[in-house]
């Protein structure tokens, strides 16, 4: 899969994207996200911090892999 990331200006609620000459596709998927403002720091809520502190205090012997974690989530929530 080839991906192109560009930051473009919105004018009159429209966006114009110019693809490179070597990009060949009859159809593309476009996902539009507002550009993040890096000057606004990301902050965790107190609840999120408490959860992370709890997780960090768990013994390493109880750790599971990300694959195992995702499988448990899929089984529990059905996605």
C-alpha positions in Angstrom: 0.0 0.0 0.0 1.3 3.4 -0.9 0.4 6.3 1.3 0.8 10.0 0.8 0.6 12.4 3.7 0.1 16.1 2.9 -0.8 19.2 4.8 -3.0 21.3 2.7 -5.0 24.5 3.2 -8.8 24.4 3.3 -10.3 27.1 1.0 -14.1 27.6 0.9 -14.4 24.2 2.7 -12.7 22.5 -0.2 -9.4 20.7 -0.4 -7.3 20.2 -3.6 -4.9 17.3 -3.5 -2.3 16.9 -6.4 -0.9 13.4 -6.7 2.6 12.7 -7.9 3.0 11.6 -11.5 4.1 8.1 -10.5 1.0 7.5 -8.3 -1.2 5.3 -10.4 -4.7 4.4 -9.0 -8.2 4.5 -10.3 -9.7 5.0 -6.9 -8.3 6.2 -3.5 -9.5 6.4 0.0 -9.3 9.9 1.5 -9.4 10.5 5.3 -9.6 14.1 6.4 -8.3 15.0 9.9 -7.8 18.5 11.3 -4.1 19.2 11.6 -3.1 18.8 15.3 -1.9 21.8 17.1 1.4 20.7 18.7 1.4 23.9 20.8 -1.4 22.4 22.9 0.2 19.7 25.1 -1.6 16.3 25.4 -2.7 15.8 29.0 -4.0 12.6 30.7 -7.0 12.8 33.0 -6.5 11.9 36.6 -8.4 8.7 36.0 -6.1 7.7 33.2 -3.0 8.5 35.3 -4.4 6.4 38.1 -5.0 3.5 35.8 -1.5 3.7 34.4 0.0 3.9 37.9 -2.0 0.7 38.8 -0.7 -1.1 35.6 2.9 0.0 36.3 2.7 -1.4 39.8 1.7 -4.9 38.6 4.5 -7.5 38.7 6.1 -8.3 35.3 5.2 -11.9 35.7 1.6 -11.0 35.0 2.4 -9.1 31.8 0.8 -10.3 28.6 1.8 -9.5 25.0 -0.1 -7.0 22.9 -1.3 -9.8 20.8 -2.8 -11.6 23.8 -4.3 -8.3 25.0 -6.0 -7.6 21.7 -7.3 -11.2 21.5 -8.9 -10.8 25.0 -10.5 -7.5 23.9 -11.8 -9.1 20.7 -13.4 -12.0 22.7 -14.9 -9.7 25.3 -16.3 -7.0 23.0 -16.8 -8.9 19.8 -14.8 -6.9 17.3 
